[in-house]
Amino acid sequence: MKIKKGRIIIYRPYKIKQIKFNELSSRRITEWLLYLANRTQLAQNLGIGRNTLYRYLDKIKKGTSSIEELFTLQQLQTLIKLENADWHKYLTQKADLAAKKAAKADAKADLDHQEAQLTKTLQQYGWGEITDNLEFVQLMDLQQGSTEQKQRARVIFKRWPAAKQKKYDKYQKQVQNHE
């Protein structure tokens, strides 16, 4: 603003009121700035040194100054942009995580279906019994070996479900009757 007094022109700067945020917005930006923001990125984007940034953060933590008092209007706009970018990044990561969980659940359901089909096919052709019989033969060989092998056989036998243990007992009786 120019004011003329005789031949001398006096310039008076415009006075701009300090920017004010509402309480909720101020609290959110402050919490983000203090706890979640990347300090290096802040210093680079705000155009201030790291020491200055840490001094500002210390003043904000102590409550002696507010964000509005410490940062310029352009810096506040930059802070808001950075906070919004972090929020959008969080939302996309959350959506990606939900999509991955859904895909994983679909894949598990598909694998369960494939396993059921495979088991059904193997049972039709008698392959399920053949693989069990191979395990039974290996266990019988271990039981006839040294004490260490016998101990290993006991551990393997205890890991099997009760139905498989009963099958093994039947198989063992059949083998002893044929010898």
C-alpha positions in Angstrom: 0.0 0.0 0.0 1.4 3.4 -1.0 0.8 6.5 1.0 2.0 9.9 -0.3 3.2 12.5 2.1 4.4 15.3 0.0 7.0 14.0 -2.3 7.9 11.0 -0.1 6.2 7.7 -0.8 5.9 5.6 2.3 5.2 1.9 1.9 3.2 0.2 4.6 3.1 -3.6 4.5 -0.2 -5.3 4.5 -1.0 -7.1 7.7 -2.3 -10.6 7.3 -3.9 -12.3 10.2 -2.4 -15.4 11.5 -4.0 -18.5 9.9 -6.1 -20.6 12.3 -7.2 -24.2 12.0 -10.2 -25.6 13.7 -9.3 -27.6 16.8 -9.7 -31.1 15.2 -7.7 -30.3 12.1 -5.0 -28.7 14.2 -4.8 -31.8 16.5 -4.7 -34.2 13.5 -1.9 -32.3 11.7 0.0 -31.9 14.9 -0.2 -35.6 15.8 0.8 -36.6 12.2 3.7 -34.1 12.3 5.0 -35.3 15.7 4.5 -39.0 15.4 4.0 -40.2 11.9 5.8 -37.8 9.5 9.1 -38.7 7.9 11.5 -36.0 9.2 13.9 -36.1 6.3 11.0 -35.7 3.8 9.6 -32.8 5.9 12.9 -30.9 6.0 13.4 -31.3 2.2 9.8 -30.3 1.3 9.5 -27.4 3.7 12.8 -25.9 2.8 14.1 -25.8 6.3 17.1 -27.5 8.0 16.7 -30.5 10.1 17.8 -28.7 13.2 15.2 -26.0 12.7 12.6 -28.7 12.1 13.5 -30.5 15.4 13.5 -27.1 17.2 9.9 -26.5 15.9 8.8 -30.0 16.9 10.2 -29.5 20.3 8.3 -26.3 20.8 5.1 -28.0 19.6 5.6 -30.9 22.0 6.2 -28.6 24.9 3.2 -26.6 24.0 5.0 -23.2 23.8 4.1 -22.7 20.2 1.5 -23.9 17.7 1.9 -25.0 14.1 0.3 -21.8 12.9 2.9 -19.7 14.7 6.0 -21.6 13.5 5.3 -22.3 9.9 4.6 -20.0 7.0 1.4 -20.3 4.9 3.3 -22.1 2.1 4.8 -24.5 4.6 1.4 -25.2 6.1 0.1 -26.0 2.7 3.0 -28.3 2.1 2.3 -30.0 5.5 -1.3 -30.5 4.5 -0.3 -32.0 1.1 2.2 -34.4 2.7 -0.3 -35.4 5.4 -3.0 -36.1 2.7 -0.4 -38.1 0.6 0.3 -40.2 3.7 -3.4 -40.8 4.2 -4.0 -41.8 0.6 -0.9 -44.1 0.8 -2.4 -45.7 4.0 -5.8 -46.2 2.3 -4.3 -47.9 -0.8 -2.1 -50.1 1.4 -5.2 -51.1 3.4 -7.2 -51.8 0.2 -4.3 -53.9 -1.1 -4.1 -55.9 2.1 -7.8 -56.6 2.0 -7.5 -57.7 -1.7 -4.6 -60.0 -0.8 -6.5 -61.5 2.1 -9.5 -62.1 -0.2 -7.3 -63.7 -2.9 -5.6 -65.8 -0.3 -9.0 -67.1 1.0 -10.1 -67.8 -2.6 -6.8 -69.7 -3.3 -7.2 -71.7 -0.1 -10.8 -72.6 -1.0 -9.6 -73.6 -4.5 -6.7 -75.7 -3.0 -9.2 -77.4 -0.6 -11.4 -78.3 -3.5 -8.4 -79.6 -5.5 -7.3 -81.7 -2.5 -10.8 -83.2 -2.1 -10.9 -84.1 -5.8 -7.4 -85.6 -5.7 -8.3 -87.7 -2.6 -11.5 -88.9 -4.3 -9.6 -89.9 -7.5 -6.9 -91.7 -5.5 -9.4 -93.6 -3.5 -11.3 -94.7 -6.7 -8.1 -96.2 -8.0 -6.8 -97.5 -4.6 -3.8 -95.2 -4.5 -4.6 -93.9 -1.0 -4.2 -97.4 0.5 -0.9 -97.9 -1.4 0.7 -94.8 0.0 -0.5 -95.7 3.5 0.9 -99.2 3.0 4.3 -97.8 2.0 4.4 -95.8 5.2 3.4 -98.9 7.2 6.2 -100.9 5.7 8.7 -98.2 6.5 7.4 -98.1 10.1 7.7 -101.9 10.4 11.3 -101.7 9.2 12.1 -99.1 11.8 10.5 -101.2 14.5 12.7 -104.1 13.7 15.9 -102.0 13.7 18.1 -100.7 16.5 16.7 -99.0 19.7 17.2 -95.6 18.2 15.1 -96.6 15.1 12.5 -98.1 17.4 12.2 -94.8 19.3 11.8 -93.0 16.0 9.1 -95.4 15.0 7.2 -94.7 18.2 7.4 -91.0 17.6 6.1 -91.4 14.1 3.3 -93.7 15.2 2.2 -91.2 17.9 2.0 -88.4 15.3 -0.5 -90.3 13.2 -4.2 -89.7 13.8 -6.1 -92.5 15.6 -7.8 -93.7 12.3 -4.4 -94.2 10.7 -3.1 -96.0 13.8 -6.0 -98.4 13.6 -5.3 -99.0 9.9 -1.7 -99.8 10.8 -2.7 -102.3 13.5 -4.9 -104.1 10.9 -2.1 -104.0 8.3 0.4 -105.4 10.8 -2.0 -108.3 11.7 -2.6 -109.1 8.0 1.2 -109.2 7.4 1.8 -111.4 10.4 -1.0 -113.8 9.3 0.5 -114.1 5.8 4.0 -114.9 7.0 
